[in-house]
Amino acid sequence: MITVSKQPFDPGPAAWNEILPSAMPYPKLDGDIRADFLVIGGGFAGLSTARRLKQLQPDAAICVVEARRIAEGPAGRNSGFMIDLPHNLASKDYAGDAARDRSQTALNREAIAFAAAAAEEYAMPQEAFSPSGKINAAATERGVTHNQDYAQHLASMGEAHELLDATAMRAISGSDYYLGGLFTPGTAMLQPALYVRGLGEGLAASGVLFFENTPVTSLNREGTAWRAATPTGNISAGAVILCVNGHAESFGFFKRRLMHIYLYASMTRALTAEEAAALGGERRWGFTPADPLGTTVRRISGTGGERIVVRNRFTWAPGRSVDAQRLRPVAHVHDRSFSARFPCLAGVEMAYRWGGLLCLSLNTAPAFGELEPGLFSACCQNGLGTAAGTLSGKLIAEQICGHESASLSAMQSFPAPKRLPPEPFASIGANATMRWGEMRAGKEL
Ligand SMILES: Cc1cc2nc3c(=O)[nH]c(=O)nc-3n(C[C@H](O)[C@H](O)[C@H](O)COP(=O)(O)OP(=O)(O)OC[C@H]3O[C@@H](n4cnc5c(N)ncnc54)[C@H](O)[C@@H]3O)c2cc1C
């Protein structure tokens, strides 16, 4: 018997979801049902698992349960960069070992192609999934140097990229904050809530059963099947797939091997036409920071109007929870980052502020594979879950269905997530690394 020790919690609203018209709810489980496959978690990994299972076994009964509503969890709270290239958050400029980066890039592209096919099949609007590339923005000379180093790394990998100067960055963003940028074309930019909702709707239309507001509280082995208990009913399934990212640890797996971190973002109210005109620049762009601990900024233009989204600050959360009050000091940093970049938008306030939990491992390994007979994991996306979650969901479905591929072998050859140092050393080390990194990021924050 596996008792789930913690249910998911993320502070503040899932803004990307809030700015969309409200979605028709899926039902809450009511009573006992049977399925061939039970997917726990309705984020990138869970929905991609369900999609790939449906492709490989069209007649199977597939069920997805989500503790909250689809797009209310981290899948609807991220910045929407589905990145193809190496993006090692622990490196000064995102680059890592060249051979590993090449194979990671191929895997990320497989995920992006899988997401692109879903977006096309389910006729999602371009706002949901747009293969428009991204820019690594540098606000300091140090950032410019990071970009140059990273550009060299990309050149050695044979990857297309373009260095931009301050004038080009101003023409794109309307801001003269940036000294330079590095454009790479392979990132897909998501309206993450629109994308995951679209994926859910497409799957539901093809017969996948969805239950929202249905947290799994325990798992029990019953012969060759598993029974998942929820507050309002039970689901028996031949195979269960955990797609709960760091909450794999709440199910009792990968204990002291996963690093749980909250990330925070704020989104402005919709700009007026005058404010948008005063800002100038292009209507849609996405900047990741040249320093991994700096500020991610997006300008979006779509269903919820024209807005700016900023994302920065990391907090360590070994217990997978955070006090909602934590948003207050973070808000101050967001406001500072926003006003430094956009002084001409001085009167524009933030409409939404939120945080979301993500999961990393010390050796950037996923928590992937069969945990016990019939119980599988597609967890620990190492921060980049839009691509990594999509990939691990796709590949775990292939493993379950015996569909062999080079990508699955690559995924299976990762070592297990490395054990963390004992407490209090892990917490002291993680907090010191993040605070020092944020201080060093300087104007990049
Ligand atoms: C502010 C912010 C910015 C980010 N920016 C980016 C970005 O630009 N690009 C990128 O690639 N990544 C980004 N991320 C990370 C990304 O959001 C995650 O890595 C990704 O959502 C992980 O996908 P997943 O499907 O594995 O897990 P999740 O999206 O976390 O989905 C897991 C789901 O499982 C559900 N669940 C958990 N326990 C249970 C239970 N007991 N019963 C039922 N359901 C359960 C949760 O409610 C959740 O919805 C960002 C995250 C944040 C917070």
The ligand as an SDF file (V2000), in Angstrom:
LIG
                    3D

 53 58  0  0  0  0  0  0  0  0999 V2000
    7.0980   30.0670  -13.1490 C   0  0  0  0  0  0  0  0  0  0  0  0
    7.5580   28.8710  -13.9430 C   0  0  0  0  0  0  0  0  0  0  0  0
    8.1600   29.0340  -15.1830 C   0  0  0  0  0  0  0  0  0  0  0  0
    8.5560   27.9220  -15.9290 C   0  0  0  0  0  0  0  0  0  0  0  0
    9.0130   28.0990  -17.2080 N   0  0  0  0  0  0  0  0  0  0  0  0
    9.2720   27.0290  -17.9910 C   0  0  0  0  0  0  0  0  0  0  0  0
    9.5990   27.2010  -19.3550 C   0  0  0  0  0  0  0  0  0  0  0  0
    9.5930   28.2970  -19.8990 O   0  0  0  0  0  0  0  0  0  0  0  0
    9.9120   26.0900  -20.0720 N   0  0  0  0  0  0  0  0  0  0  0  0
    9.8750   24.8280  -19.5250 C   0  0  0  0  0  0  0  0  0  0  0  0
   10.1740   23.8700  -20.2190 O   0  0  0  0  0  0  0  0  0  0  0  0
    9.5200   24.6440  -18.2350 N   0  0  0  0  0  0  0  0  0  0  0  0
    9.2110   25.6990  -17.4600 C   0  0  0  0  0  0  0  0  0  0  0  0
    8.8030   25.5190  -16.1710 N   0  0  0  0  0  0  0  0  0  0  0  0
    8.7480   24.1420  -15.6320 C   0  0  0  0  0  0  0  0  0  0  0  0
    7.5370   23.3720  -16.1510 C   0  0  0  0  0  0  0  0  0  0  0  0
    6.3420   24.0350  -15.8610 O   0  0  0  0  0  0  0  0  0  0  0  0
    7.5050   21.9940  -15.5120 C   0  0  0  0  0  0  0  0  0  0  0  0
    8.7640   21.3950  -15.6520 O   0  0  0  0  0  0  0  0  0  0  0  0
    6.4430   21.1260  -16.1650 C   0  0  0  0  0  0  0  0  0  0  0  0
    5.1560   21.6320  -15.8990 O   0  0  0  0  0  0  0  0  0  0  0  0
    6.5500   19.6850  -15.6840 C   0  0  0  0  0  0  0  0  0  0  0  0
    5.6120   18.9210  -16.3990 O   0  0  0  0  0  0  0  0  0  0  0  0
    5.0160   17.6020  -15.7560 P   0  0  0  0  0  0  0  0  0  0  0  0
    3.8760   17.1750  -16.5670 O   0  0  0  0  0  0  0  0  0  0  0  0
    6.1060   16.6410  -15.4920 O   0  0  0  0  0  0  0  0  0  0  0  0
    4.5250   18.0640  -14.3020 O   0  0  0  0  0  0  0  0  0  0  0  0
    3.3640   19.1110  -13.9150 P   0  0  0  0  0  0  0  0  0  0  0  0
    3.1210   20.0760  -14.9810 O   0  0  0  0  0  0  0  0  0  0  0  0
    3.7460   19.5960  -12.5520 O   0  0  0  0  0  0  0  0  0  0  0  0
    2.0850   18.1560  -13.8200 O   0  0  0  0  0  0  0  0  0  0  0  0
    1.9680   17.2330  -12.7670 C   0  0  0  0  0  0  0  0  0  0  0  0
    0.5070   17.2250  -12.3750 C   0  0  0  0  0  0  0  0  0  0  0  0
    0.3090   16.1670  -11.4310 O   0  0  0  0  0  0  0  0  0  0  0  0
   -0.7210   16.5730  -10.5580 C   0  0  0  0  0  0  0  0  0  0  0  0
   -0.6450   15.7670   -9.3430 N   0  0  0  0  0  0  0  0  0  0  0  0
    0.3420   15.7520   -8.4120 C   0  0  0  0  0  0  0  0  0  0  0  0
    0.0410   14.8720   -7.4280 N   0  0  0  0  0  0  0  0  0  0  0  0
   -1.1560   14.3220   -7.7560 C   0  0  0  0  0  0  0  0  0  0  0  0
   -1.9870   13.3610   -7.1340 C   0  0  0  0  0  0  0  0  0  0  0  0
   -1.6650   12.7860   -5.9560 N   0  0  0  0  0  0  0  0  0  0  0  0
   -3.1560   13.0130   -7.7460 N   0  0  0  0  0  0  0  0  0  0  0  0
   -3.5080   13.5840   -8.9470 C   0  0  0  0  0  0  0  0  0  0  0  0
   -2.7530   14.5160   -9.5640 N   0  0  0  0  0  0  0  0  0  0  0  0
   -1.5860   14.8710   -8.9750 C   0  0  0  0  0  0  0  0  0  0  0  0
   -0.4380   18.0580  -10.3200 C   0  0  0  0  0  0  0  0  0  0  0  0
   -1.5980   18.7420   -9.8960 O   0  0  0  0  0  0  0  0  0  0  0  0
    0.0610   18.5110  -11.6850 C   0  0  0  0  0  0  0  0  0  0  0  0
   -0.9540   19.1310  -12.4510 O   0  0  0  0  0  0  0  0  0  0  0  0
    8.4060   26.6110  -15.3930 C   0  0  0  0  0  0  0  0  0  0  0  0
    7.8020   26.4380  -14.1470 C   0  0  0  0  0  0  0  0  0  0  0  0
    7.3750   27.5570  -13.4290 C   0  0  0  0  0  0  0  0  0  0  0  0
    6.7110   27.3300  -12.0980 C   0  0  0  0  0  0  0  0  0  0  0  0
  1  2  1  0
  2  3  1  0
  2 52  2  0
  3  4  2  0
  4  5  1  0
  4 50  1  0
  5  6  2  0
  6  7  1  0
  6 13  1  0
  7  8  2  0
  7  9  1  0
  9 10  1  0
 10 11  2  0
 10 12  1  0
 12 13  2  0
 13 14  1  0
 14 15  1  0
 14 50  1  0
 15 16  1  0
 16 17  1  0
 16 18  1  0
 18 19  1  0
 18 20  1  0
 20 21  1  0
 20 22  1  0
 22 23  1  0
 23 24  1  0
 24 25  2  0
 24 26  1  0
 24 27  1  0
 27 28  1  0
 28 29  2  0
 28 30  1  0
 28 31  1  0
 31 32  1  0
 32 33  1  0
 33 34  1  0
 33 48  1  0
 34 35  1  0
 35 36  1  0
 35 46  1  0
 36 37  1  0
 36 45  1  0
 37 38  2  0
 38 39  1  0
 39 40  1  0
 39 45  2  0
 40 41  1  0
 40 42  2  0
 42 43  1  0
 43 44  2  0
 44 45  1  0
 46 47  1  0
 46 48  1  0
 48 49  1  0
 50 51  2  0
 51 52  1  0
 52 53  1  0
M  END
$$$$
